[in-house]
């Protein structure tokens, strides 16, 4: 079997910065757990890359999988690993790159070709191309360059959903570029089915999960909540917002910090461990997922895996993952969201009970299924 190479640059950088893992990071960690014992680590910067020795690779994988955040030891480990890198000729194998970082540099692919390593990238979304208005200025051009460079040079592409692959095919056609071999492999939720935990809040509450950014639609939900408070007063349910503050979200920050009626009712959790997250989800009336666009939507899978109801935007990718189990609404239907949240907040809610019945037939995506598809795909590339 060909050697597997794993680019762990993003994971190492985020470990060094002390940041909690995002959905993209969780995918990278799962790939280390699957392939790390027989893989080599790759580190890269602006397309320049180095392949680490077996020992340095294992030390790097162990550091990334560890919860330790010691900057000095990480810096020393990386310096030592780069000094003791592999001889970079005719290594022969397949590179698995699970983030978008660095995929826009042609020199990265040329270096892999010299080593006889075939690069396979995971594509998480094309949101900067399809919905540039929800991203930082200039990200659309950068991401288009990433995608088109991958279309030209990658040996294969893994899409996290059929919706992402459909967008990828549209971009390939638009750019008059051939689509490399591809596979769709859904992502596991990452939920560990632990024992029930004590309820963290006494009152009914809902959860929003994800970085605060325009496409997640936090501003809309905060206005919905202000109206709920006007209608219900002290009986209004709580809203727990889990996720760090991102970009282009000044209007949301203004609401969180300056709207008096929301104080004490809307609770912001910028840093939340997996254990805390699962506790919050387990006891929520529902997860709220009012996004305008998503490439996958791991919080939806996480909530349903914990048998927690979901109120979600009516997006194709959500139907792909969860069929008709969630309650779907238009992401701008204020009265609809307010009415559904009000209904789900009731202890005897028939709407919530109906979804709990539907959740029993949710088929949770697993890493075993994901890697079965990926391994089968890699065999076709060898």
C-alpha positions as CSV (number, residue, x, y, z in Angstrom):
1,X,0.0,0.0,0.0
2,X,1.3,3.5,-0.9
3,X,2.5,5.7,1.9
4,X,-0.1,8.2,3.2
5,X,1.1,11.8,3.8
6,X,-1.0,14.2,5.9
7,X,-0.6,18.0,5.8
8,X,-1.1,19.1,9.4
9,X,0.0,22.7,9.0
10,X,-3.3,24.3,10.0
11,X,-3.7,22.0,13.0
12,X,-0.1,22.8,14.2
13,X,-0.7,26.5,13.8
14,X,-4.0,26.4,15.7
15,X,-2.4,24.3,18.5
16,X,0.4,26.9,18.8
17,X,-2.2,29.7,19.0
18,X,-4.2,27.9,21.6
19,X,-7.4,27.8,19.6
20,X,-10.2,25.3,20.1
21,X,-10.8,23.0,17.0
22,X,-13.3,24.0,14.4
23,X,-15.3,21.6,12.2
24,X,-12.5,21.6,9.7
25,X,-9.9,20.9,12.4
26,X,-12.0,18.0,13.7
27,X,-11.8,16.4,10.2
28,X,-8.0,16.8,10.2
29,X,-7.9,15.2,13.7
30,X,-10.0,12.3,12.5
31,X,-7.6,11.7,9.6
32,X,-4.6,11.6,11.9
33,X,-6.4,9.0,14.1
34,X,-7.2,6.9,11.1
35,X,-4.0,7.1,9.1
36,X,-1.4,8.6,11.6
37,X,0.2,5.3,12.7
38,X,1.4,4.6,9.1
39,X,1.6,8.2,7.7
40,X,4.2,10.9,7.3
41,X,3.5,14.5,8.3
42,X,3.8,17.4,5.9
43,X,4.2,21.0,6.9
44,X,3.9,23.9,4.5
45,X,3.9,27.7,4.2
46,X,2.8,29.6,1.1
47,X,3.3,26.5,-1.0
48,X,6.8,25.6,0.3
49,X,6.6,22.2,2.0
50,X,8.6,19.7,3.9
51,X,8.0,16.0,4.7
52,X,8.9,14.8,8.2
53,X,10.6,11.6,9.2
54,X,8.6,8.8,10.7
55,X,9.7,9.7,14.2
56,X,9.1,13.5,13.8
57,X,5.8,12.7,12.2
58,X,4.6,10.6,15.1
59,X,5.8,13.3,17.6
60,X,3.8,15.9,15.6
61,X,0.7,13.8,15.4
62,X,0.9,13.1,19.1
63,X,1.2,16.8,19.8
64,X,-1.8,17.7,17.7
65,X,-3.9,15.0,19.2
66,X,-2.9,16.1,22.7
67,X,-4.8,18.8,24.7
68,X,-1.5,20.3,25.7
69,X,-0.9,23.9,24.5
70,X,2.8,24.6,25.3
71,X,4.1,27.1,22.8
72,X,7.8,26.6,23.6
73,X,7.6,22.8,23.2
74,X,5.6,23.1,20.0
75,X,8.1,25.5,18.6
76,X,11.0,23.2,19.5
77,X,9.2,20.2,18.1
78,X,8.5,21.8,14.7
79,X,12.1,23.2,14.5
80,X,13.5,19.7,15.2
81,X,11.0,18.1,12.8
82,X,11.9,20.4,10.0
83,X,15.7,19.9,10.6
84,X,15.2,16.1,10.6
85,X,13.0,16.0,7.5
86,X,12.9,13.2,5.0
87,X,15.0,13.2,1.9
88,X,12.5,14.6,-0.5
89,X,13.0,12.5,-3.7
90,X,10.8,9.7,-5.0
91,X,8.8,9.2,-1.8
92,X,5.8,7.8,-3.7
93,X,2.4,7.9,-2.0
94,X,-0.8,9.9,-1.6
95,X,-1.2,13.2,0.2
96,X,-4.4,13.8,2.1
97,X,-5.0,17.5,2.8
98,X,-8.2,18.2,4.8
99,X,-8.2,22.0,4.9
100,X,-8.2,24.6,2.2
101,X,-5.0,26.2,3.5
102,X,-2.3,26.5,0.9
103,X,-4.2,24.7,-1.9
104,X,-3.9,27.8,-4.1
105,X,-0.1,27.5,-4.6
106,X,1.0,25.7,-7.8
107,X,4.5,25.2,-6.3
108,X,3.0,23.0,-3.7
109,X,1.7,20.6,-6.3
110,X,4.9,20.7,-8.3
111,X,6.9,19.8,-5.2
112,X,4.5,16.8,-4.6
113,X,4.9,15.7,-8.2
114,X,8.7,15.7,-7.8
115,X,8.3,13.5,-4.8
116,X,5.9,11.3,-6.7
117,X,3.2,12.1,-4.2
118,X,-0.4,12.5,-5.6
119,X,-2.3,15.2,-3.8
120,X,-5.9,14.7,-2.7
121,X,-7.7,17.6,-1.2
122,X,-11.0,17.8,0.7
123,X,-13.3,20.6,-0.4
124,X,-15.5,21.8,2.4
125,X,-17.5,24.4,0.6
126,X,-17.5,27.0,-2.2
127,X,-19.3,29.6,-0.2
128,X,-16.9,32.5,-1.1
129,X,-17.7,31.8,-4.8
130,X,-21.5,31.3,-4.5
131,X,-22.1,33.8,-1.6
132,X,-19.2,36.3,-1.5
133,X,-21.4,38.8,0.3
134,X,-21.1,36.7,3.5
135,X,-17.3,36.6,3.5
136,X,-14.4,39.0,4.0
137,X,-13.6,41.2,1.1
138,X,-11.2,39.5,-1.3
139,X,-11.8,36.0,0.0
140,X,-13.8,35.2,-3.1
141,X,-10.8,35.8,-5.4
142,X,-8.5,33.8,-3.1
143,X,-10.9,30.9,-2.8
144,X,-11.6,30.8,-6.6
145,X,-7.8,30.6,-7.1
146,X,-7.6,27.7,-4.6
147,X,-10.4,25.8,-6.3
148,X,-9.2,26.4,-9.8
149,X,-5.6,25.4,-8.9
150,X,-6.9,22.2,-7.3
151,X,-9.0,21.5,-10.4
152,X,-5.9,21.8,-12.5
153,X,-3.4,19.9,-10.4
154,X,-5.0,17.7,-7.8
155,X,-5.1,13.9,-8.3
156,X,-8.4,13.7,-6.6
157,X,-10.9,15.7,-4.6
158,X,-13.1,14.6,-1.6
159,X,-16.4,16.5,-1.2
160,X,-18.1,16.6,2.2
161,X,-21.5,16.6,0.6
162,X,-23.2,16.1,-2.7
163,X,-24.2,19.8,-2.5
164,X,-20.5,20.8,-2.3
165,X,-19.7,18.5,-5.2
166,X,-22.5,20.0,-7.3
167,X,-21.1,23.5,-6.6
168,X,-17.6,22.2,-7.5
169,X,-18.9,20.9,-10.8
170,X,-20.5,24.2,-11.6
171,X,-17.3,26.1,-10.9
172,X,-15.3,23.6,-13.1
173,X,-17.7,24.1,-15.9
174,X,-17.7,27.9,-15.5
175,X,-13.8,27.9,-15.6
176,X,-13.7,25.4,-18.5
177,X,-11.6,23.0,-16.4
178,X,-11.9,19.3,-16.1
179,X,-13.2,17.8,-12.8
180,X,-10.6,15.5,-11.3
181,X,-11.7,12.1,-9.9
182,X,-14.0,12.9,-6.9
183,X,-15.9,11.2,-4.1
184,X,-18.6,12.3,-1.7
185,X,-17.9,11.3,1.9
186,X,-20.1,12.7,4.7
187,X,-18.5,13.8,7.9
188,X,-19.2,12.2,11.3
189,X,-20.6,14.4,14.0
190,X,-17.8,13.8,16.5
191,X,-20.4,13.2,19.2
192,X,-19.4,10.7,21.9
193,X,-22.4,9.1,23.4
194,X,-21.7,9.7,27.1
195,X,-24.0,9.3,30.1
196,X,-26.6,12.0,30.6
197,X,-25.3,15.1,32.4
198,X,-27.0,17.5,34.9
199,X,-29.0,20.3,33.3
200,X,-26.8,23.4,33.0
201,X,-29.7,25.9,33.0
202,X,-33.0,25.6,34.9
203,X,-35.1,27.5,32.3
204,X,-35.9,26.3,28.8
205,X,-33.2,27.3,26.4
206,X,-32.1,27.0,22.7
207,X,-28.6,26.8,21.3
208,X,-26.9,28.4,18.3
209,X,-23.5,26.8,17.5
210,X,-20.8,28.2,15.2
211,X,-18.5,31.1,14.6
212,X,-20.4,34.4,14.6
213,X,-20.3,35.5,11.0
214,X,-22.9,37.0,8.6
215,X,-24.0,33.8,6.9
216,X,-24.9,32.2,10.2
217,X,-27.7,34.7,10.7
218,X,-27.2,35.5,14.3
219,X,-28.4,39.1,13.9
220,X,-31.8,37.9,12.6
221,X,-32.2,35.5,15.5
222,X,-31.3,38.2,18.1
223,X,-34.1,40.3,16.7
224,X,-36.4,37.3,16.9
225,X,-35.4,37.0,20.6
226,X,-36.0,40.6,21.3
227,X,-39.6,40.2,20.0
228,X,-40.0,37.1,22.1
229,X,-39.0,39.0,25.2
230,X,-41.4,41.8,24.3
231,X,-44.2,39.2,24.1
232,X,-43.3,36.8,26.9
233,X,-41.3,38.9,29.4
234,X,-39.7,36.8,32.0
235,X,-41.2,33.6,30.5
236,X,-39.1,34.0,27.3
237,X,-36.7,31.1,26.8
238,X,-32.9,31.7,27.0
239,X,-30.7,31.7,24.0
240,X,-27.2,30.2,24.3
241,X,-24.8,31.3,21.5
242,X,-21.7,29.0,21.4
243,X,-18.9,30.2,19.2
244,X,-16.2,32.8,18.9
245,X,-16.8,36.2,17.3
246,X,-15.7,36.1,13.7
247,X,-15.7,38.7,11.0
248,X,-18.1,41.3,9.6
249,X,-20.3,40.8,12.7
250,X,-20.3,44.3,14.2
251,X,-24.1,44.5,14.1
252,X,-24.3,41.2,16.1
253,X,-21.7,42.5,18.6
254,X,-23.8,45.7,19.0
255,X,-26.9,43.6,19.9
256,X,-25.0,41.4,22.3
257,X,-23.3,44.2,24.1
258,X,-25.8,47.1,24.0
259,X,-29.3,45.7,23.7
260,X,-30.6,45.9,27.3
261,X,-33.6,43.6,26.8
262,X,-31.3,40.7,25.7
263,X,-29.1,40.9,28.8
264,X,-29.5,37.9,31.0
265,X,-31.6,36.1,28.4
266,X,-29.0,35.7,25.6
267,X,-25.8,34.0,26.9
268,X,-22.6,34.0,24.9
269,X,-20.1,31.2,25.3
270,X,-17.0,32.0,23.2
271,X,-14.9,29.1,24.5
272,X,-16.6,25.8,25.0
273,X,-15.1,22.4,25.5
274,X,-16.6,19.3,23.8
275,X,-17.9,18.1,27.1
276,X,-19.6,21.5,27.8
277,X,-21.0,21.6,24.3
278,X,-22.6,18.2,24.5
279,X,-24.1,19.0,27.9
280,X,-25.6,22.2,26.5
281,X,-27.0,20.4,23.5
282,X,-28.4,17.4,25.5
283,X,-30.8,19.7,27.5
284,X,-31.7,22.2,24.8
285,X,-35.2,22.6,23.5
286,X,-33.6,22.6,20.0
287,X,-30.6,23.6,18.1
288,X,-31.2,26.7,15.9
289,X,-29.5,26.6,12.5
290,X,-30.8,29.6,10.5
291,X,-27.8,29.9,8.1
292,X,-28.2,31.3,4.6
293,X,-25.7,28.8,3.2
294,X,-23.6,25.9,4.4
295,X,-21.2,23.4,2.9
296,X,-22.2,20.7,5.3
297,X,-23.5,21.6,8.7
298,X,-21.9,19.5,11.4
299,X,-23.9,21.0,14.3
300,X,-27.0,19.6,12.7
301,X,-25.6,16.1,12.7
302,X,-24.2,16.6,16.2
303,X,-27.6,17.6,17.6
304,X,-29.6,14.9,15.9
305,X,-27.0,12.3,17.1
306,X,-27.7,13.4,20.6
307,X,-31.5,13.2,19.8
308,X,-31.9,16.9,20.1
309,X,-34.5,18.6,17.8
310,X,-33.3,21.1,15.2
311,X,-34.9,24.1,13.7
312,X,-33.0,24.8,10.5
313,X,-33.0,26.8,7.3
314,X,-34.5,25.0,4.3
315,X,-31.1,24.2,2.6
316,X,-30.5,21.3,0.2
317,X,-27.4,20.1,2.2
318,X,-29.5,19.9,5.4
319,X,-32.0,17.7,3.6
320,X,-29.1,15.6,2.3
321,X,-27.9,15.0,5.9
322,X,-31.1,14.8,7.8
323,X,-33.9,14.2,5.3
324,X,-37.3,15.5,6.7
325,X,-36.4,15.2,10.4
326,X,-35.7,18.9,11.3
327,X,-38.3,21.6,11.1
328,X,-37.3,23.7,8.1
329,X,-38.0,27.4,7.8
330,X,-37.0,30.2,5.5
331,X,-34.0,32.0,7.0
332,X,-35.8,35.4,6.8
333,X,-39.2,34.3,8.1
334,X,-39.2,36.1,11.4
335,X,-42.8,35.3,12.4
336,X,-42.3,31.6,11.5
337,X,-39.1,31.3,13.6
338,X,-40.7,33.2,16.5
339,X,-43.8,30.9,16.4
340,X,-41.8,27.7,16.2
341,X,-39.4,28.7,19.0
342,X,-42.3,29.7,21.2
343,X,-43.9,26.3,20.5
344,X,-40.7,24.3,21.1
345,X,-40.2,26.2,24.4
346,X,-43.3,24.6,25.9
347,X,-42.9,21.6,28.1
348,X,-45.8,19.8,26.4
349,X,-44.9,20.9,22.9
350,X,-46.6,18.6,20.3
351,X,-44.3,20.0,17.6
352,X,-41.2,19.1,19.5
353,X,-42.6,15.7,20.4
354,X,-43.2,15.0,16.7
355,X,-39.6,15.7,15.8
356,X,-38.3,13.6,18.7
357,X,-40.3,10.7,17.1
358,X,-38.7,11.5,13.7
359,X,-35.2,11.6,15.2
360,X,-35.5,7.9,16.0
361,X,-34.9,7.2,12.3
362,X,-31.9,9.5,11.9
363,X,-29.0,7.6,10.5
364,X,-25.9,9.2,11.9
365,X,-22.9,9.6,9.6
366,X,-19.9,7.7,10.9
367,X,-16.1,8.0,10.4
368,X,-16.1,4.3,9.6
369,X,-18.4,4.9,6.6
370,X,-16.5,8.1,5.7
371,X,-13.1,6.3,5.5
372,X,-14.6,3.3,3.8
373,X,-15.5,5.6,0.9
374,X,-12.2,7.4,1.1
375,X,-10.2,4.2,1.1
376,X,-12.1,2.9,-1.9
377,X,-11.5,6.1,-3.7
378,X,-7.8,6.0,-3.0
379,X,-7.6,2.5,-4.4
380,X,-8.8,3.9,-7.7
381,X,-6.0,6.4,-7.7
382,X,-3.1,4.0,-7.0
